[in-house]
Amino acid sequence: MKNLLLAFIVAAMAAVALSGCDTVEPAEPGMLVPLTVDEDPSLPSIVVSDTKLHSEAFGNPANPMIVVLHGGPGGDYRSLLNCSKLSADGFYVVFYDQRGSGLSRRHNKEIFTIQLFINDLDAVIKHYRQSPGQKVILMGQSWGAMLATAYVNQNPGVASGVVLVEPGGFTWPETEEYMKRLTDLELFDEITNDYLYLDQFLTGDDHAVLDYKAALRLADDFSKGNRAGNPGPYPFWREGAVCSAAAFEYARDHSFDFTTNLRQSTTKVLFVYSELNEAYGPAHAQLVSSAYPNVQLVQISGTGHEIPCFAWERFSPVVRAYLNTIQ
């Protein structure tokens, strides 16, 4: 694999020399990763607070609204687009790439806090909500499920429904323990070696370069035998490397607890976890979901962490049955 990669790099350098170009800039927009909404005005977007977010919505804007929250921090909503099919069931389904993530605007590291993500979610809800009486349902995957819970904890009564798909945890200690079980890699395994080998040729601190490197590391999520139980690659547009690093560092340094007001919640919560994620399991699902007083806990068989992407045919009937009780 390394010889093939080296040959590709040498061939690319030779092609540039023959073309008469002086230099190639990997960080030039569009060279390494897809363009953001600031770089490509044709992308669907909204402006909220002090940022511009990649965002789109499906269905009748007057219907009960489902806000879909992707994982990460630093991911995007591409792997969750199956959820747009719920628009045919009478829901207005809203997606957005979180600040500094996916195809949304990039920001400097120092601005990122957990509260900022909560504030942005509130701004997105207010942007799309047609009236105070319009029902809002939060549907979060992984980190997105944690963000949904953080929002519910601070804004009781806003969400009429909550669907959570394998949140790592609602406190920093339980999240940290889950992450250790999920990402404990051998230092010299093939994935790490391949990444470090490429890193010798591709250096820089521009957002595009860092996002490209983050995408290389993401390959562990769907490599053969991955602990998350994913059967293969799942679709994504672009990783938000700075956002991801800043969010994890903030959580490590400040900790968090999203459960302080959850016992007061009367909303029934659908909590879904997978059969094949080795780092999760029934015990962790019971531990995390117990923060809510009214939970429907469901295991989805034959799949891993990326449930909406790989197991929509088993996930959607459970979701639809839950949503029917809200609509």
MIZAMI-140645 format. One record per residue (C-alpha): residue number from 1; x, y, z. Coordinates in steps of 0.001 Angstrom, whole numbers, plus 500000, padded with zeros to 6 digits. Example, Ala and Ser with C-alpha at 12.3 -4.5 7.8 and 13.67 -1.06 7.14 Angstrom:
2
num=1 east=512300 north=495500 up=507800
num=2 east=513670 north=498940 up=507140
END
This chain:
327
num=1 east=500000 north=500000 up=500000
num=2 east=502807 north=502437 up=500880
num=3 east=504637 north=501786 up=497583
num=4 east=501447 north=502446 up=495657
num=5 east=500853 north=505663 up=497556
num=6 east=504425 north=506850 up=496957
num=7 east=504107 north=506093 up=493254
num=8 east=500909 north=508130 up=493129
num=9 east=502584 north=511103 up=494824
num=10 east=505599 north=510965 up=492481
num=11 east=503333 north=510708 up=489441
num=12 east=501257 north=513664 up=490626
num=13 east=504399 north=515756 up=491141
num=14 east=505648 north=514851 up=487651
num=15 east=502316 north=515800 up=486111
num=16 east=502484 north=519189 up=487755
num=17 east=506033 north=519742 up=486484
num=18 east=505010 north=518888 up=482924
num=19 east=501984 north=521171 up=483103
num=20 east=504162 north=524208 up=483675
num=21 east=502613 north=525034 up=487061
num=22 east=504998 north=526375 up=489667
num=23 east=503394 north=524926 up=492793
num=24 east=500446 north=522945 up=494052
num=25 east=498716 north=524236 up=497166
num=26 east=496854 north=521399 up=498938
num=27 east=494939 north=523925 up=501034
num=28 east=493520 north=525645 up=497950
num=29 east=489695 north=525444 up=498207
num=30 east=488337 north=522276 up=496628
num=31 east=491683 north=520489 up=496261
num=32 east=491489 north=518177 up=499304
num=33 east=487970 north=518435 up=500673
num=34 east=484570 north=519720 up=499499
num=35 east=483910 north=523448 up=499634
num=36 east=482098 north=525021 up=502578
num=37 east=479070 north=527300 up=502317
num=38 east=481418 north=530292 up=502407
num=39 east=483304 north=528949 up=499389
num=40 east=480320 north=527637 up=497382
num=41 east=477235 north=529886 up=497496
num=42 east=475155 north=527268 up=495668
num=43 east=475056 north=525061 up=498792
num=44 east=471850 north=525260 up=500854
num=45 east=472554 north=527345 up=503949
num=46 east=471134 north=529501 up=506716
num=47 east=472649 north=532333 up=508707
num=48 east=472092 north=532150 up=512462
num=49 east=473814 north=534002 up=515278
num=50 east=477296 north=534845 up=513981
num=51 east=477781 north=531926 up=511611
num=52 east=476644 north=530384 up=508320
num=53 east=475505 north=526775 up=508440
num=54 east=475060 north=524169 up=505727
num=55 east=471373 north=523301 up=506166
num=56 east=468310 north=522011 up=504352
num=57 east=464790 north=520926 up=505203
num=58 east=462283 north=518454 up=503746
num=59 east=458483 north=518474 up=503881
num=60 east=455761 north=520939 up=504752
num=61 east=457151 north=523726 up=506995
num=62 east=453868 north=523800 up=508935
num=63 east=454121 north=520138 up=510028
num=64 east=455654 north=518976 up=513325
num=65 east=459379 north=519618 up=513009
num=66 east=462133 north=517046 up=513449
num=67 east=465606 north=518526 up=513921
num=68 east=468262 north=515931 up=513080
num=69 east=471581 north=516263 up=514934
num=70 east=474692 north=514577 up=513575
num=71 east=477584 north=513049 up=515476
num=72 east=481124 north=514143 up=516115
num=73 east=481679 north=516765 up=517252
num=74 east=482962 north=517609 up=513804
num=75 east=480846 north=515284 up=511639
num=76 east=478037 north=516115 up=509222
num=77 east=474504 north=515010 up=508423
num=78 east=475120 north=513148 up=505163
num=79 east=474909 north=509688 up=506764
num=80 east=471577 north=510639 up=508375
num=81 east=469734 north=511656 up=505216
num=82 east=467548 north=508536 up=505406
num=83 east=465676 north=510498 up=508067
num=84 east=464414 north=512844 up=505336
num=85 east=461981 north=510044 up=504397
num=86 east=459994 north=510916 up=507524
num=87 east=458738 north=513982 up=505646
num=88 east=456380 north=511603 up=503801
num=89 east=454816 north=510763 up=507180
num=90 east=453795 north=514345 up=507842
num=91 east=456919 north=515808 up=509417
num=92 east=459109 north=518769 up=508539
num=93 east=462649 north=517341 up=508724
num=94 east=465495 north=519788 up=509297
num=95 east=469211 north=519034 up=508907
num=96 east=472231 north=521205 up=509585
num=97 east=475976 north=520741 up=509812
num=98 east=476977 north=522118 up=513183
num=99 east=479269 north=525115 up=513510
num=100 east=482744 north=524339 up=512172
num=101 east=481564 north=520930 up=510899
num=102 east=480727 north=519352 up=507570
num=103 east=480199 north=522081 up=504985
num=104 east=479410 north=524842 up=507488
num=105 east=481601 north=527890 up=508100
num=106 east=484944 north=527278 up=509835
num=107 east=485883 north=529104 up=513036
num=108 east=488955 north=529475 up=515218
num=109 east=489469 north=526954 up=517988
num=110 east=489097 north=529324 up=520923
num=111 east=485390 north=530079 up=520360
num=112 east=484119 north=526512 up=520850
num=113 east=482237 north=525635 up=524025
num=114 east=479432 north=523193 up=524723
num=115 east=477118 north=526118 up=525380
num=116 east=477841 north=527455 up=521899
num=117 east=476523 north=524226 up=520332
num=118 east=473387 north=524464 up=522493
num=119 east=472861 north=528097 up=521515
num=120 east=473261 north=527259 up=517826
num=121 east=470672 north=524488 up=518086
num=122 east=468253 north=526925 up=519692
num=123 east=468902 north=529404 up=516871
num=124 east=468255 north=526731 up=514219
num=125 east=464952 north=525782 up=515870
num=126 east=463861 north=529427 up=515953
num=127 east=464932 north=529914 up=512324
num=128 east=462777 north=527062 up=510996
num=129 east=459879 north=527073 up=513474
num=130 east=456754 north=528573 up=511949
num=131 east=454813 north=529230 up=515166
num=132 east=455124 north=528781 up=518944
num=133 east=452614 north=525941 up=518761
num=134 east=454558 north=523913 up=516192
num=135 east=455842 north=520728 up=517783
num=136 east=459622 north=520175 up=517854
num=137 east=461202 north=516710 up=517967
num=138 east=464943 north=516295 up=518423
num=139 east=466614 north=513292 up=516787
num=140 east=470304 north=512872 up=517583
num=141 east=472965 north=510357 up=516590
num=142 east=475964 north=509782 up=518938
num=143 east=477282 north=513251 up=519890
num=144 east=474078 north=514639 up=518357
num=145 east=472067 north=512654 up=520917
num=146 east=474220 north=514159 up=523656
num=147 east=473583 north=517641 up=522261
num=148 east=469833 north=516951 up=522138
num=149 east=469922 north=515984 up=525811
num=150 east=471988 north=519044 up=526739
num=151 east=469326 north=521169 up=525048
num=152 east=466440 north=519399 up=526796
num=153 east=468244 north=519793 up=530115
num=154 east=468436 north=523568 up=529626
num=155 east=465128 north=524075 up=527801
num=156 east=462477 north=521898 up=529422
num=157 east=459174 north=521823 up=527583
num=158 east=460452 north=522899 up=524157
num=159 east=460805 north=519395 up=522684
num=160 east=457641 north=517336 up=522317
num=161 east=459706 north=514268 up=521482
num=162 east=463297 north=513067 up=521661
num=163 east=464938 north=510230 up=519691
num=164 east=468443 north=509325 up=520862
num=165 east=470726 north=506962 up=518942
num=166 east=473700 north=505682 up=520977
num=167 east=474792 north=508832 up=522839
num=168 east=478229 north=508306 up=524344
num=169 east=477033 north=509606 up=527708
num=170 east=475340 north=512532 up=529397
num=171 east=478215 north=513263 up=531785
num=172 east=481891 north=513569 up=530956
num=173 east=483009 north=510556 up=533088
num=174 east=480604 north=508110 up=531424
num=175 east=481386 north=509552 up=527977
num=176 east=485122 north=509265 up=528579
num=177 east=484793 north=505627 up=529622
num=178 east=482781 north=504833 up=526497
num=179 east=485340 north=506563 up=524257
num=180 east=488168 north=504563 up=525816
num=181 east=486366 north=501309 up=525039
num=182 east=485591 north=502453 up=521504
num=183 east=488899 north=503951 up=520352
num=184 east=491634 north=501950 up=522083
num=185 east=493908 north=501354 up=519058
num=186 east=497263 north=499662 up=518885
num=187 east=499906 north=502343 up=518220
num=188 east=501489 north=500523 up=515278
num=189 east=498441 north=499021 up=513586
num=190 east=498015 north=499395 up=509814
num=191 east=495621 north=502340 up=510015
num=192 east=497960 north=504374 up=512220
num=193 east=501004 north=503539 up=510076
num=194 east=499252 north=504482 up=506846
num=195 east=498080 north=507776 up=508304
num=196 east=501529 north=508688 up=509634
num=197 east=503124 north=507703 up=506327
num=198 east=500899 north=510057 up=504363
num=199 east=501432 north=512779 up=506976
num=200 east=505088 north=512949 up=505945
num=201 east=504013 north=514342 up=502577
num=202 east=500966 north=516415 up=503534
num=203 east=501543 north=519043 up=506203
num=204 east=499978 north=522332 up=507207
num=205 east=497531 north=523905 up=509624
num=206 east=494927 north=525240 up=507214
num=207 east=491354 north=524049 up=507870
num=208 east=491267 north=522119 up=504595
num=209 east=494472 north=520206 up=505382
num=210 east=493409 north=519478 up=508948
num=211 east=489959 north=518327 up=507809
num=212 east=491558 north=516019 up=505263
num=213 east=493788 north=514475 up=507929
num=214 east=490788 north=514035 up=510215
num=215 east=488990 north=512143 up=507444
num=216 east=491941 north=509737 up=507220
num=217 east=491684 north=508979 up=510921
num=218 east=487935 north=508494 up=510546
num=219 east=488633 north=505363 up=508516
num=220 east=488974 north=503427 up=511774
num=221 east=485201 north=503818 up=512274
num=222 east=484543 north=501452 up=509389
num=223 east=487750 north=499405 up=509079
num=224 east=487462 north=495625 up=509196
num=225 east=486680 north=494458 up=512711
num=226 east=485935 north=497954 up=514043
num=227 east=484501 north=497959 up=517558
num=228 east=481597 north=500213 up=516604
num=229 east=480178 north=497379 up=514483
num=230 east=479887 north=499351 up=511256
num=231 east=479843 north=497042 up=508193
num=232 east=481719 north=499466 up=505944
num=233 east=482200 north=503113 up=504994
num=234 east=479343 north=505486 up=505677
num=235 east=478874 north=508662 up=503622
num=236 east=480134 north=512017 up=504842
num=237 east=481117 north=515295 up=503231
num=238 east=483874 north=516737 up=505359
num=239 east=485244 north=516467 up=508878
num=240 east=485623 north=519537 up=511095
num=241 east=489042 north=518933 up=512642
num=242 east=489349 north=522173 up=514619
num=243 east=485790 north=521906 up=515906
num=244 east=486360 north=518291 up=516980
num=245 east=489645 north=518951 up=518771
num=246 east=488315 north=522081 up=520478
num=247 east=485128 north=520378 up=521686
num=248 east=486948 north=517386 up=523152
num=249 east=489515 north=519600 up=524851
num=250 east=486771 north=521794 up=526291
num=251 east=484901 north=518756 up=527665
num=252 east=488107 north=517341 up=529143
num=253 east=489059 north=520610 up=530814
num=254 east=485605 north=521705 up=532006
num=255 east=483675 north=518422 up=532244
num=256 east=479880 north=518467 up=531781
num=257 east=476666 north=517074 up=533209
num=258 east=473562 north=517182 up=531015
num=259 east=471363 north=515411 up=533578
num=260 east=470798 north=518089 up=536237
num=261 east=467177 north=518826 up=535194
num=262 east=466220 north=515682 up=533271
num=263 east=464279 north=514081 up=536127
num=264 east=461761 north=516901 up=535749
num=265 east=461114 north=516031 up=532107
num=266 east=457758 north=514436 up=531293
num=267 east=458542 north=513815 up=527619
num=268 east=458783 north=510177 up=526616
num=269 east=462198 north=509519 up=525082
num=270 east=463030 north=506864 up=522490
num=271 east=466547 north=505588 up=523251
num=272 east=468028 north=503283 up=520598
num=273 east=471257 north=501293 up=520671
num=274 east=472806 north=498683 up=518398
num=275 east=473558 north=495006 up=518811
num=276 east=477049 north=495050 up=517273
num=277 east=478766 north=498043 up=518881
num=278 east=481159 north=496232 up=521233
num=279 east=481835 north=499389 up=523250
num=280 east=478150 north=500053 up=523994
num=281 east=475932 north=497136 up=524950
num=282 east=472820 north=496849 up=527148
num=283 east=474625 north=497790 up=530374
num=284 east=475851 north=501126 up=529020
num=285 east=472496 north=501811 up=527370
num=286 east=470720 north=501204 up=530693
num=287 east=473193 north=503438 up=532527
num=288 east=472941 north=506393 up=530154
num=289 east=469195 north=506211 up=529461
num=290 east=468356 north=506031 up=533190
num=291 east=468921 north=509805 up=533419
num=292 east=465487 north=510241 up=531824
num=293 east=462409 north=509298 up=533879
num=294 east=460328 north=508122 up=530900
num=295 east=462323 north=506048 up=528397
num=296 east=461531 north=503498 up=525729
num=297 east=464774 north=501534 up=525368
num=298 east=465160 north=499567 up=522119
num=299 east=468022 north=497502 up=520704
num=300 east=468315 north=497374 up=516903
num=301 east=469631 north=493980 up=515845
num=302 east=472247 north=493178 up=513231
num=303 east=473870 north=496602 up=513061
num=304 east=476482 north=498827 up=514667
num=305 east=476772 north=502440 up=515723
num=306 east=475605 north=504128 up=512481
num=307 east=472061 north=502814 up=512846
num=308 east=470111 north=505283 up=510650
num=309 east=472573 north=504747 up=507804
num=310 east=472969 north=500967 up=507803
num=311 east=469758 north=499713 up=509435
num=312 east=467057 north=502119 up=508299
num=313 east=464670 north=499251 up=507483
num=314 east=464810 north=498106 up=511139
num=315 east=465201 north=501532 up=512739
num=316 east=462427 north=503396 up=510909
num=317 east=459447 north=501276 up=512084
num=318 east=460485 north=501857 up=515698
num=319 east=460858 north=505584 up=515085
num=320 east=457591 north=505871 up=513193
num=321 east=455661 north=504064 up=515950
num=322 east=457144 north=506481 up=518493
num=323 east=456450 north=509558 up=516359
num=324 east=452825 north=508497 up=515880
num=325 east=452319 north=508956 up=519613
num=326 east=453488 north=512573 up=519302
num=327 east=452006 north=513758 up=516019
END
